[in-house]
């Protein structure tokens, strides 16, 4: 039996994208034991996944304490992996791959990676990708061990227990949510200011929704962002304020996933919540940061339930010709140009077709 380690540190979106690697491995090597190495804060989106035999957590202490990291490397070596697929390809994962002593080690082509891996790949720049470059580049790593994928268009999935979904339904009942109205989750902030649509613009987006439809709105935020919630509410119209259930809050990521799974749509900043909504089959409309590559992370874009807007959609030549570092440096200024009226029509078209199509 083969024992395979897939390494994907970093953020939730990255981890979810790499779950398709694990699923493909199980499809092609049903007897293989597939282990998935991730950062501990992303575990909630992987728990319950039937295509992963063991979750290996890269704990925060490994970054801070060299002795703890070394002990972890020895544990990896003791697993005697046959194959390592390093999707992350940074110093930590390079060391993990090297210490694994696996017979086959696969990753991406970088100046430092050629000394460790047996198979290396350059990132694809496919202009007509339907899966999104983030997915296509991961599937490249499977080619040394399987010539052709049996199900090439697999999407990432999150697996919830019935009890978790029922708990989310009871949460809405406790907050006296009108069951006759559609429920939207609004992502009010990204992982950083340069991935967060300005609140004054987001308030207009919310107002567009409540002007057109009688709906209930929930807010995706963490306790440290409560001040942003209050600021957003102050910017919204009276009708929008009435539609928002600001006190519906989930203390854990797993509980949030249950709630997101029963929402009729996710609308807001592109990021972890966008990828989670896709993995739960919740229609989503995401607003990209000006510095993020839409071609990479607008995954499964052939599905009309997955829509997104980017500043480059309206200023294509200017934005696409701007180096990524410059876009990142000037994200806050570029966001100011990304006015909500540019995509109002597309937003309402999405809601009509994906949420209210039967009415």
C-alpha positions in Angstrom: 0.0 0.0 0.0 1.3 3.5 -0.9 1.5 6.1 1.8 1.2 9.6 0.4 1.7 13.0 2.1 0.2 16.1 0.6 1.6 19.4 2.0 -0.5 22.5 2.0 0.3 25.1 4.6 -1.1 28.7 4.5 -4.7 29.9 4.3 -8.2 28.3 4.1 -8.6 28.9 0.4 -5.3 27.2 -0.4 -6.1 24.2 1.9 -9.6 23.8 0.3 -8.1 24.0 -3.2 -5.6 21.2 -2.3 -8.3 18.8 -1.0 -9.0 18.0 -4.7 -5.5 16.5 -4.8 -6.4 14.2 -1.9 -9.6 13.2 -3.6 -7.9 12.4 -6.9 -5.3 10.3 -5.1 -8.1 8.2 -3.5 -9.8 7.8 -6.8 -6.7 6.5 -8.5 -5.1 4.7 -5.6 -8.0 3.5 -3.5 -5.8 1.4 -1.2 -3.4 4.3 -0.6 -3.2 6.0 2.8 -3.4 9.8 2.2 -2.2 12.2 4.8 -2.8 15.9 4.5 -0.4 18.4 6.2 -2.0 21.8 7.0 -1.7 24.7 9.5 -3.8 24.1 12.6 -6.1 27.1 12.1 -7.4 25.6 8.8 -8.5 22.2 10.3 -12.2 23.0 10.4 -12.6 22.9 6.6 -10.9 19.5 6.4 -12.5 17.6 9.3 -14.8 14.9 8.1 -13.3 14.7 4.6 -13.5 11.0 3.6 -10.6 11.3 1.1 -8.1 12.1 3.9 -7.0 9.3 6.1 -5.0 11.5 8.5 -4.7 15.2 9.1 -1.2 16.2 10.1 -1.1 19.6 11.8 1.7 22.0 11.4 1.4 23.8 14.8 2.3 27.4 15.4 5.0 26.4 17.9 7.0 24.7 15.1 7.7 28.1 13.7 8.9 29.6 17.0 10.9 26.7 18.4 13.5 25.0 16.3 13.8 22.0 18.6 10.0 21.4 18.3 10.2 21.7 14.5 13.1 19.2 14.4 11.1 16.7 16.5 8.2 17.2 14.0 10.6 16.4 11.1 11.6 13.2 12.8 7.9 12.2 13.2 7.4 12.8 9.4 10.4 10.6 8.6 9.1 7.8 10.8 5.9 7.7 8.7 8.0 6.3 5.8 6.0 8.0 3.1 6.3 6.6 -0.5 5.2 9.9 -2.1 5.3 13.5 -1.0 3.4 16.2 -3.0 4.4 19.6 -1.8 1.9 22.1 -3.0 3.2 24.8 -0.7 6.9 24.8 -1.7 8.4 27.1 0.8 11.3 26.6 3.2 9.3 24.7 5.9 7.7 22.3 3.4 11.0 21.9 1.6 12.5 20.6 4.8 9.5 18.4 5.5 9.8 16.9 2.0 13.5 16.4 2.4 13.3 14.7 5.8 10.5 12.5 4.6 13.0 10.4 2.5 10.1 9.6 0.2 11.1 7.8 -3.0 9.0 10.2 -5.1 8.9 13.9 -4.2 6.9 16.4 -6.3 6.6 20.2 -6.2 7.0 23.4 -8.2 10.1 24.6 -10.1 11.9 27.2 -8.0 15.6 28.0 -7.8 15.9 26.3 -4.4 13.6 23.3 -5.1 15.7 21.4 -7.6 17.9 20.0 -4.9 15.0 18.3 -3.1 12.3 17.1 -5.5 12.3 14.4 -8.2 9.6 16.1 -10.3 9.2 19.8 -10.7 6.6 21.9 -12.6 6.3 25.5 -13.7 3.0 27.3 -12.9 0.5 27.2 -15.7 -0.7 30.4 -17.3 -3.6 28.9 -19.2 -5.7 31.9 -20.4 -8.9 29.9 -20.9 -8.9 28.0 -17.6 -12.4 26.8 -16.4 -11.1 25.4 -13.2 -9.0 28.5 -12.2 -5.2 28.5 -12.2 -5.2 27.8 -8.4 -6.7 24.4 -9.2 -5.0 23.6 -12.5 -1.6 24.2 -11.0 -2.3 21.7 -8.2 -3.5 19.1 -10.7 -0.1 19.4 -12.5 1.5 17.8 -9.5 -0.5 14.6 -10.0 0.9 13.9 -13.5 4.0 12.0 -12.5 1.9 9.3 -10.8 -1.3 9.3 -13.0 -1.3 9.9 -16.7 -4.9 11.0 -16.9 -7.4 12.0 -14.3 -10.6 10.0 -14.2 -12.6 13.0 -12.9 -10.7 16.1 -14.0 -13.3 18.7 -13.0 -13.7 17.8 -9.3 -14.4 20.7 -7.0 -13.3 21.1 -3.4 -15.9 20.0 -0.8 -16.6 20.6 2.8 -18.3 17.7 4.7 -20.7 18.6 7.5 -22.6 16.3 9.8 -26.4 16.6 9.9 -26.2 17.7 13.5 -24.1 20.7 12.5 -26.6 21.8 9.9 -29.5 21.4 12.4 -27.6 23.5 14.9 -27.3 26.3 12.4 -31.0 26.1 11.7 -31.8 26.3 15.4 -29.5 29.3 15.7 -31.6 31.2 13.1 -34.8 30.1 14.9 -33.5 31.5 18.2 -32.9 34.8 16.6 -36.4 34.8 15.2 -35.3 34.8 11.5 -38.2 35.0 9.1 -38.0 31.6 7.3 -40.0 33.0 4.3 -37.1 35.2 3.4 -33.9 34.3 1.6 -30.8 34.5 3.8 -27.5 36.1 2.5 -24.1 36.0 4.2 -22.2 39.2 3.8 -18.4 39.1 4.1 -17.5 42.5 5.5 -13.7 42.2 5.7 -11.0 40.2 4.0 -7.9 38.7 5.7 -6.2 42.2 5.7 -7.1 45.8 4.8 -5.7 45.4 1.3 -8.1 42.5 0.7 -11.1 44.4 2.1 -13.6 46.3 0.0 -14.2 49.8 1.5 -17.0 49.8 4.0 -18.7 52.8 2.5 -18.9 50.9 -0.8 -20.0 47.7 0.7 -22.8 49.5 2.4 -24.0 50.6 -1.0 -23.8 47.0 -2.2 -26.0 46.0 0.7 -28.4 48.8 0.0 -28.7 47.6 -3.6 -29.8 44.2 -2.3 -32.3 45.4 0.2 -33.8 47.9 -2.3 -34.5 45.1 -4.8 -35.4 42.2 -2.5 -37.0 41.4 0.9 -34.1 39.4 2.4 -32.3 38.7 5.7 -28.6 39.5 5.9 -26.0 37.9 8.2 -22.5 39.3 8.7 -19.3 37.3 8.6 -16.8 38.8 11.1 -14.7 37.9 14.1 -14.9 39.6 17.5 -12.0 41.9 16.8 -13.9 43.3 13.8 -16.9 44.4 15.8 -16.0 48.1 15.3 -16.2 47.5 11.6 -19.6 46.0 11.9 -20.8 49.2 13.8 -19.2 51.4 11.1 -20.9 49.4 8.4 -24.3 49.6 10.0 -24.0 53.4 10.3 -23.3 53.6 6.6 -26.3 51.5 5.6 -29.8 52.6 4.8 -32.6 52.2 7.4 -34.1 49.4 5.4 -30.7 47.6 5.3 -30.2 48.0 9.0 -33.6 46.3 9.6 -32.6 43.4 7.3 -29.3 42.7 9.1 -29.2 40.2 11.9 -25.9 41.5 13.4 -26.2 39.4 16.6 -26.2 36.1 14.7 -22.7 35.1 15.4 -20.8 31.7 15.4 -18.0 31.4 17.9 -16.2 28.6 15.9 -15.3 28.2 12.2 -17.1 24.8 12.2 -20.3 26.5 13.4 -19.9 29.2 10.8 -19.6 26.5 8.1 -22.9 25.1 9.2 -24.5 28.5 9.0 -23.0 29.3 5.6 -24.3 25.9 4.3 -27.9 27.0 4.8 -27.5 30.5 3.4 -28.9 31.2 0.0 -25.9 33.2 -1.1 -22.5 34.6 0.0 -21.7 38.1 -1.1 -18.5 40.0 -0.1 -14.8 40.0 -0.2 -13.0 37.3 -2.1 -11.1 35.0 0.3 -11.6 32.2 2.7 -15.4 32.6 2.9 -15.7 32.6 -0.9 -13.9 29.3 -1.1 -15.9 27.9 1.8 -19.2 28.9 0.1 -18.1 27.1 -3.1 -17.1 24.0 -1.2 -20.6 24.0 0.4 -22.4 24.7 -2.9 -23.7 28.0 -1.7 -23.9 30.5 -4.6 -21.3 33.3 -4.2 -20.6 36.7 -5.6 -17.1 37.8 -4.6 -15.4 41.2 -4.8 -11.7 40.7 -5.6 -8.9 42.9 -4.2 -7.2 44.8 -7.0 -3.9 43.0 -6.4 -5.2 39.4 -6.4 -5.2 37.4 -9.6 -8.8 36.8 -10.6 -7.7 34.2 -13.2 -6.2 32.1 -10.4 -8.9 32.3 -7.8 -12.1 32.6 -9.8 -12.3 28.8 -9.6 -14.9 26.7 -11.4 -16.0 29.9 -13.3 -18.1 27.8 -15.7 -20.5 27.5 -12.9 -22.8 30.6 -12.9 -23.2 30.3 -9.2 -19.6 31.3 -8.8 -19.3 34.9 -10.0 -16.8 37.6 -9.2 -15.8 41.2 -10.1 -12.4 42.8 -10.2 -11.3 46.4 -10.9 -9.6 45.0 -14.0 -13.0 44.2 -15.4 -13.6 47.9 -15.9 -10.0 49.2 -16.4 -8.5 46.1 -18.1 -5.4 47.5 -19.8 -4.4 49.8 -17.0 -4.7 47.3 -14.2 -3.4 44.2 -16.0 -0.3 46.1 -17.2 0.4 47.2 -13.6 3.0 44.9 -11.8 1.5 42.8 -9.0 3.8 44.5 -6.4 2.6 47.9 -7.5 -1.0 46.8 -7.3 -0.5 45.4 -3.8 1.3 48.6 -2.7 -1.5 50.8 -4.0 -4.5 48.5 -3.2 -6.2 51.0 -0.9 -6.1 53.7 -3.5 -7.1 51.3 -6.2 -10.1 50.2 -4.1 -11.4 53.8 -4.1 -11.7 53.5 -7.9 -13.7 50.3 -7.6 -17.1 51.9 -7.3 -20.1 49.6 -6.6 -22.2 51.1 -9.3 -19.8 49.5 -11.8 -21.2 46.1 -10.9 -24.7 46.8 -9.6 -26.3 45.3 -12.6 -24.2 42.2 -12.5 -24.8 41.8 -8.8 -28.6 42.0 -9.1 -28.5 39.7 -12.2 -26.6 37.1 -10.1 -29.2 37.3 -7.3 -32.1 37.0 -9.7 -30.7 34.0 -11.5 -29.1 32.1 -8.6 -31.3 32.9 -5.7 -34.8 34.0 -7.0 -34.9 32.0 -10.2 -38.1 30.2 -9.2 -40.0 33.3 -8.3 
